[in-house]
Amino acid sequence: MSVIKLTNQNFEEEVLKSNIPVLVDFWAEWCNPCKMMAPTVDTIGEELKDKIKVAKINIDEAPEIAEQYGVMSIPTFKLFKNGQETASTVGVQDKNELIRNLGL
């Protein structure tokens, strides 16, 4: 399963209306820590594809959504269940730490 690219147009459908939990990676093209985390996020998406959906949103392309969810630093990772944010963590972390911090 590939990582879903989120936009202002599909955020509600892909995240808020999802019937399975969604891990959202808030990132930007210019963010080196975000680039460092990309393979980790991809791996989590592959390993947990039967349990969660993994999506990325570029905060430069969707600043309203980043602002709505209080994203102040990137990379920020948020877990959504039934349309509600249930967990959040910020910064570079290894795969197991990220999974643990989000309660996956």
Helices and strands as residue ranges (DSSP letters): E 4-6, H 11-11, I 12-16, E 22-27, H 32-47, E 53-58, H 63-68, E 76-81, E 84-90, H 95-102
